[in-house]
């Protein structure tokens, strides 16, 4: 990746590990990221992820966007070549940022980890 200089606001967000809830399909449909380009491959999601921002994958308005979380993740995997480990990181980021009691959040994080471990084991058989 080429050198990227973060502005003060971006540094502030990154330093505080503030979660960025990104909705790629909706972002493209609404033009929210049009200065980056018109395709998913030009969406800043990957740049933010590569720069270690805490990013999550979301759907915004599923009915309006005609998408699902599974579809959003699949599109990102196709566009950027993410691995199961990357997808798990997105889900763990979402879990860590969820507004829920810490005990429930810890339990959910374990369920996510187990699900991905099972997926990896299943892909090896």
Secondary structure, DSSP 8 states (H G I E B T S, - for coil): -------HHHHHHHHTT--EEE-HHHHHHHTTTTTT-SSGGGSTHHHHHHTT--EEE--SSHHHHT--HHHHHHHHHHHH---HHHHHHHHHHHHHH-SS-HHHHHHHHHHHHHHHHHHHHHHH-
